[in-house]
Amino acid sequence: MQGRRLAKKIWCVGARLRRRAATIAALRAQLEAQAAQIREQAALLAHSQKIFDRSSAAARIGVWECDLADESLQWTDVVYDIFDLPRGSALDRQKILECYSESSASELHARRSKAIAEHSSFSLDAEIVTAKGSRRWIRITATVESENGVAVRIFGMKQDITEEKILADRTRYLAEFDVMTGLANRGQFQAWLAELGERPAKPAPRGALLLIDLDGFKAVNDTHGHAAGDACLKELAARLRAACAEADLVARIGGDEFAMLLGARFELAAISGLARKIVEVMSEPVFYDGKPLTLGASVGIALLDGGSASQLFMQADSALYAAKAAGRNTFRMFQDGEDTRVSNGAPQLVPGVRGRRSGSGDASGRAAFDTAQA
């Protein structure tokens, strides 16, 4: 009897041990499963971090954070790279601000202060000079984080957009300027002309439009080739720009056609004097490959009197046509009669002066140049 009771006790103890062992095994399996899941999640997180780091580096985008209590900064590696600073080095916000251009630093301060005051966000394209002296453009995005209605942190991203900025500036330049001469192109000229046409009419002429057409350019192209023609265009464009640095706009509007817009500060005598100067400087020879190439210019002038842009252009074009008909290398000014009508079916034109071509030896031509009144 006693032996049976002892055997039963032993069996019960064994059963309890087996159950505990099973429980321990189950817990161990559960822990191993959780550990495997954690390892898998860690691997996925590491992979995601790797992808983020690579994408961030490729896009030149970094993350930054600023604690508003003490202005301490935290950057990811790419932000350090953008500023050409050693990764992980200590950051002093005041020293970092010294990297920004004056205008960018001022705009950053204004937008940041407004965002903090309003618990909002902002973005800004800013110019910096890095620790190594490289000039860059960065795009800043920022969001203010608040706790209990108090702004405590500001964070966001910084991206290197230097290449984007250069491309945008280049695209804008190509849209507004002539690549060969560096002057404004026809598109920019038309925009200026349209703006002039929208201004209120004035009781008296204010400023002028000059159309300048090169004389002899086709002969240079045909005789000496397009390279010589291009050299002439560049040189004569530079002379035209230099002839009146105070002009509102100097533009190349066609192959050998140029335009100049003069503001209201130019009186009639000054306009005529400038046209005379243009004819003179454009008549000086252009040296190409050691050889002098002789060209000239005809100029048509229309005074800004409050008419439409198309009327102004047509008037200047009529004056230019008259200058061409008068023998070229001269200028004419369009001027309506007092009743603003045309006389004998043609606009009234004030004669200009025929400039002396270099080497002509025409004494009478020189006298006319010196004494003629427009």
C-alpha positions in Angstrom: 0.0 0.0 0.0 2.7 2.4 1.0 4.6 1.5 -2.1 1.6 2.4 -4.3 1.3 5.8 -2.6 4.9 6.5 -3.1 4.7 5.5 -6.8 1.7 7.8 -7.2 3.5 10.7 -5.7 6.5 10.1 -8.0 4.2 10.0 -11.0 2.4 13.3 -10.0 5.8 15.0 -9.5 6.9 13.7 -12.9 3.7 15.0 -14.5 4.2 18.4 -13.0 7.8 18.5 -14.2 6.7 17.4 -17.7 4.0 20.2 -17.8 6.6 22.8 -16.6 9.0 21.5 -19.3 6.3 21.8 -21.9 5.5 25.3 -20.7 9.2 26.3 -20.7 9.6 24.8 -24.2 6.5 26.8 -25.4 7.9 30.0 -23.9 11.3 29.3 -25.4 9.7 28.8 -28.8 7.7 32.0 -28.4 10.8 33.9 -27.4 12.7 32.5 -30.3 9.9 33.4 -32.6 9.8 37.0 -31.2 13.6 37.2 -31.5 13.4 36.0 -35.1 10.7 38.6 -35.8 12.8 41.3 -34.1 15.8 40.3 -36.2 13.7 40.4 -39.4 12.3 43.8 -38.5 15.8 45.0 -37.7 17.0 43.8 -41.0 14.1 45.5 -42.8 14.8 48.7 -40.8 18.5 48.5 -41.7 17.6 47.9 -45.3 15.2 50.9 -45.3 17.8 53.0 -43.6 20.3 52.0 -46.2 17.8 52.9 -49.0 17.0 56.2 -47.3 20.7 57.0 -46.9 21.4 56.2 -50.5 18.4 58.1 -51.8 19.2 61.0 -49.5 22.8 61.1 -50.7 21.7 60.8 -54.4 19.1 63.5 -54.0 21.4 65.6 -51.8 18.7 65.8 -49.1 19.5 65.8 -45.4 17.3 66.1 -42.3 17.9 68.7 -39.6 16.5 69.6 -36.2 16.8 72.6 -33.9 15.9 72.7 -30.2 14.4 76.1 -29.6 15.3 76.1 -25.9 19.0 76.3 -26.6 19.3 76.6 -30.4 21.2 73.3 -30.5 21.3 71.6 -33.9 21.2 68.0 -35.1 22.1 67.1 -38.7 22.2 63.9 -40.8 25.3 63.2 -42.8 24.1 64.8 -46.0 23.6 68.2 -44.4 27.2 68.1 -43.1 28.2 67.2 -46.7 26.2 70.1 -48.1 28.0 72.6 -45.8 31.4 70.8 -46.4 31.7 70.1 -42.6 33.1 66.9 -41.0 30.3 64.5 -40.3 29.3 64.5 -36.6 31.3 67.6 -35.8 29.9 70.1 -33.2 27.5 72.6 -34.6 27.1 76.3 -33.6 24.0 77.8 -35.2 25.5 81.4 -35.2 28.5 80.1 -37.1 26.3 78.2 -39.5 24.3 81.4 -40.2 27.6 83.1 -41.3 27.6 80.7 -44.3 24.4 82.3 -45.7 24.5 85.3 -48.0 23.3 88.5 -46.5 20.0 88.5 -48.3 19.4 84.8 -47.7 20.2 85.1 -44.0 17.8 88.0 -43.7 15.0 86.2 -45.4 15.6 83.0 -43.4 15.4 85.0 -40.1 12.1 86.6 -41.2 10.4 83.4 -42.3 11.7 81.4 -39.3 10.5 84.0 -36.8 7.1 84.1 -38.5 6.8 80.3 -38.5 7.8 80.0 -34.8 5.3 82.8 -33.8 2.5 81.2 -35.8 3.5 77.5 -35.1 3.5 76.9 -38.8 6.0 75.9 -41.5 8.0 77.6 -44.3 10.3 76.9 -47.2 13.1 78.9 -48.7 15.8 78.7 -51.4 18.9 80.2 -49.9 22.5 80.8 -51.1 25.4 79.7 -49.0 29.2 79.6 -49.1 30.4 76.4 -47.6 33.3 75.9 -45.2 35.5 75.1 -48.2 34.4 78.3 -50.0 32.0 76.6 -52.5 29.0 78.6 -53.4 25.8 76.6 -53.3 22.0 77.0 -53.3 20.0 74.9 -50.8 16.2 74.4 -50.4 15.1 74.5 -46.8 11.8 73.1 -45.6 10.9 73.6 -42.0 8.0 72.7 -39.6 7.6 74.0 -36.0 6.7 71.4 -33.4 4.7 72.7 -30.3 4.0 71.2 -26.9 1.1 72.7 -24.8 0.9 75.7 -27.2 4.6 76.4 -26.9 7.0 76.1 -29.9 9.8 73.7 -28.7 11.4 72.4 -31.9 11.8 73.2 -35.5 12.9 70.5 -38.0 12.8 69.7 -41.7 15.1 69.0 -44.7 17.9 70.8 -46.5 18.6 69.9 -50.2 21.4 70.9 -52.4 19.7 72.5 -55.5 22.8 74.2 -57.0 22.5 72.3 -60.3 18.8 72.9 -60.5 19.4 76.6 -59.9 22.1 76.8 -62.6 19.8 75.1 -65.0 16.9 77.4 -64.2 19.1 80.4 -64.6 20.4 79.1 -67.9 16.9 78.4 -69.1 15.8 81.9 -68.1 18.8 83.4 -69.8 18.1 81.5 -73.0 14.5 82.7 -72.9 15.4 86.4 -72.5 18.8 86.9 -74.1 20.6 86.3 -77.4 23.3 83.8 -76.9 25.7 85.1 -79.6 25.7 88.8 -78.6 24.5 88.7 -75.0 21.9 91.4 -75.7 18.2 91.0 -74.9 16.4 88.8 -77.5 13.2 89.5 -79.4 11.0 87.9 -76.7 12.3 90.3 -74.0 12.0 93.2 -76.4 8.4 92.4 -77.3 7.6 92.2 -73.5 9.1 95.6 -72.9 7.4 97.1 -75.9 4.0 95.7 -74.8 4.5 97.1 -71.4 5.2 100.6 -72.9 2.0 100.3 -74.9 0.0 99.7 -71.7 1.2 102.9 -70.0 -1.2 105.9 -69.9 -0.8 108.3 -72.8 1.4 111.4 -72.1 0.8 114.9 -73.4 4.3 115.0 -74.9 6.7 112.4 -76.3 8.6 110.5 -73.6 11.6 108.5 -74.8 11.9 106.7 -78.1 12.3 103.4 -79.9 15.2 103.0 -82.2 15.4 100.3 -84.8 18.9 99.6 -86.2 19.6 97.6 -89.3 23.1 96.7 -90.4 24.2 97.8 -93.8 26.5 95.5 -95.8 26.1 92.5 -93.5 25.0 90.1 -96.2 28.0 91.0 -98.3 30.3 90.2 -95.4 28.6 86.8 -94.9 28.7 86.0 -98.6 32.3 87.1 -99.1 34.1 86.1 -95.9 31.8 83.4 -94.5 29.5 83.1 -91.5 32.3 83.0 -89.0 33.2 86.5 -90.1 29.6 87.5 -90.0 29.3 86.2 -86.4 32.4 88.1 -85.4 30.9 91.3 -86.8 27.6 90.8 -85.0 29.4 90.3 -81.7 31.6 93.4 -82.1 28.8 95.7 -83.4 26.5 94.5 -80.6 29.2 95.5 -78.1 29.5 98.9 -79.7 25.8 99.4 -79.7 25.6 98.6 -76.0 28.5 100.9 -75.2 27.1 103.7 -77.3 24.3 104.1 -74.8 24.8 102.4 -71.5 21.8 104.3 -70.1 19.3 102.8 -72.5 16.4 100.9 -70.9 16.9 98.0 -73.3 19.2 97.0 -76.2 18.1 93.9 -78.0 18.9 91.8 -81.1 15.5 91.2 -82.7 16.6 89.5 -85.9 19.6 88.3 -87.9 21.2 91.8 -88.4 18.5 93.8 -86.7 18.7 95.5 -83.4 16.4 97.7 -81.2 17.0 100.2 -78.5 14.4 101.6 -76.0 15.1 104.9 -74.4 13.4 106.2 -71.3 11.6 109.5 -70.7 14.8 111.2 -69.5 16.0 111.4 -73.1 15.1 114.7 -74.8 14.7 115.0 -78.5 18.3 116.4 -79.0 19.8 113.6 -77.0 17.8 111.0 -79.0 19.1 112.5 -82.3 22.6 112.7 -80.9 22.6 109.1 -79.9 21.3 108.0 -83.4 24.1 110.0 -84.9 26.6 108.4 -82.6 25.3 104.9 -83.5 25.7 105.5 -87.2 29.2 106.7 -86.6 30.5 103.9 -84.4 28.8 101.2 -86.5 30.6 102.6 -89.6 34.1 102.0 -88.1 35.7 98.8 -89.6 35.6 95.5 -87.8 38.9 93.6 -88.0 38.6 89.9 -88.7 41.6 87.7 -89.3 43.7 90.8 -89.7 41.4 92.3 -92.3 39.2 95.4 -92.0 35.5 94.6 -92.8 33.4 97.7 -93.5 29.7 97.8 -92.5 27.3 100.4 -91.4 23.9 101.0 -89.9 20.6 102.6 -90.7 18.5 103.8 -87.8 14.7 104.5 -87.6 13.4 106.5 -84.7 9.8 106.7 -83.2 9.0 108.9 -80.2 7.0 107.4 -77.4 3.8 109.4 -77.4 1.3 107.2 -75.7 0.4 105.2 -78.8 0.1 101.4 -79.0 3.1 99.1 -79.1 2.3 98.1 -82.7 1.9 101.7 -83.8 5.3 102.6 -82.2 7.0 99.7 -84.0 5.4 100.6 -87.3 6.5 104.2 -87.0 10.1 103.2 -86.2 10.0 100.7 -89.1 8.8 103.4 -91.4 11.6 105.7 -90.3 14.1 102.9 -90.8 12.8 102.3 -94.3 13.2 106.0 -95.1 16.8 105.8 -93.8 17.5 102.9 -96.1 15.9 104.7 -99.1 18.0 107.8 -98.3 21.2 105.8 -99.1 21.8 103.9 -95.9 24.3 104.6 -93.1 22.0 107.4 -91.8 19.0 107.9 -89.5 15.5 109.2 -89.8 12.9 110.1 -87.2 9.2 109.6 -87.6 7.1 112.6 -86.7 3.4 113.1 -87.3 1.9 116.4 -88.3 0.1 118.5 -85.8 -3.2 116.8 -86.7 -1.4 113.4 -86.4 -2.3 112.5 -90.0 0.2 111.4 -92.8 1.0 113.8 -95.6 0.7 112.7 -99.2 0.2 109.1 -98.0 3.5 108.9 -96.2 4.7 109.8 -92.7 6.6 113.0 -92.2 10.2 112.2 -91.6 12.9 114.4 -90.1 16.1 113.8 -92.0 19.1 112.4 -90.2 22.7 112.4 -91.2 24.6 110.1 -93.4 27.7 108.9 -91.6 31.0 108.8 -93.4 32.2 105.3 -94.2 35.8 104.7 -93.2 38.2 105.5 -95.9 35.6 107.2 -98.2 37.6 110.4 -98.4 34.3 112.3 -99.0 34.9 115.8 -97.6 31.4 117.0 -98.3 30.1 113.9 -96.4 32.2 114.8 -93.4 30.9 118.3 -93.4 27.3 117.1 -93.5 28.1 114.8 -90.6 29.5 117.6 -88.5 26.8 120.2 -89.2 23.6 118.4 -90.0 20.7 118.9 -87.5 18.1 116.3 -86.8 
